[in-house]
Amino acid sequence: MSKVSQENQNETRAENRPSDVIRDGNLKASIWRNEGENGISYATVLARTYRTEDGAYRESNSFSGSELLRVSELARKAYDRTGELRQNDFERSAERTSGKSAESLMRSEDQAQDHSVSKGGGRGGQ
């Protein structure tokens, strides 16, 4: 396999991973980030992992009565973590926006200076 195709394959794998996974024994909450027309959202999948007789790992979305309290606590932790991820997205968006604003402000100031110089107002041109 070429180096380029291996890098593309690694990027694809990274894109197909959840943003976070929270575990409690054989229970897990996978938090997935989705970007759509309405912005970024998160979805959580709750699952119980188990091993088949042939040794393969599988997941189930059904839980026994004794697991339900653990599932509810896992859901609460996933809720809290999703809030943190949303906050991180908001902060990154604000940083990008403020960075763009600062860049456009600097460009405007540069253009104003250029305009002033071209009219002879800045370099003793009167």
N, C-alpha and C positions, 0 to 999 in steps of 0.2 A: 504494500500500500504506500502511495506517495505521501510525503510529508504534508502537502497541502490538503489532500483528502482526509488525512488523519486529523488535522486541525479542524476541518469542517465538521467531521464526525464528533469530535470532542465538544465543539460549540453546540451542536444539535443536542447532545446528551445534556449539557448544562442547561439549555433552554427547556428541556423536558423534565426538569427536576422541580419539586416543590420549593417554595421560598423557605419553608421551615417544616420540620417534623418534630412533634412532641410525643414522647413515649411514656407509657406506664406499663412495664412488663410487656405482655404480648398485645397490648392495645396501643394504637397510635392515631394521632391527628395530623394529617398532611395538609398544609396550608398552601394553596395555589394562588399565584398572582395572575390576574387577567387584565389585559388592556383592551378597551373597547371604545365605542363611540362616546360613551358617557364618562370616559376616564378610566382610572384604575380601580379594580375591585378585587376582593379576595374571597375565595371559597375554601371551605374546609371539608375534608373527607375523613370520617371516623371509620376505623377498621380494626379487626382482630386478626392477627397473623397466627398461622398454625402450620404445622409440617405434615405432609401426607406420608403414607406408608412407604412410598418410594424415595422419601427424603426431600421432595420439592417443597418450597415455601409457597403458601397460598394466603389469600386474604378473604375475610368474610365481613359483611356489614350487618350481621346479626349477632346479638349479644345475649348471654344468659342473664337471668335475674340477678345473680351474684356479681355480675360485671357492671350493672347499670350505674351504680354509685360511682365507680371508677370512670365510667364513660362520661358521666355528668361533670366530674371534676376535670377530666381531660378537655371537655368542651369549654369549660370556664377558662382554663389556661389558654386554649386556642383563641378564645374571644379576646383575652388580654393581649396575646401576642399579635393578633391581627390589628388591634389598635396601635401597637407599637410600630408595626410595619407601615400602616397608613400614615402615622406621624412622620416616619422617616421619609416616605414619599413626598409628603407635604413640604418638609424642610428642604429636600433636594430640589423640588420645584421652585421654592422661594429663592434658593441660592442661585439657580439658573436664571430666574427672572431678574433678581437684583444684579446679577453679573451682566445681563444684557442691558439693563437700565443704566448701569455705570458705564458700560461701553458706549451706549448711544449718547449719554451725557458728555463723555469725553470727545466723541466725534463731533457733537454739536458745538462744543467749545472750540475744537480745532477749526471747524468750518467758520465760526464767528471770527476767530483770529485771522484766518486766511482771507476772509472777506474784508476785514479791517486793513490788513496789509495791502491788499490789492487796490483799495481806495486811497492809499497813501497815508492812512491815519496812524500807522504804527511805526514807521521808520523815518520820521522827519521829512515827510513828503509834502508839507504845505508851504 
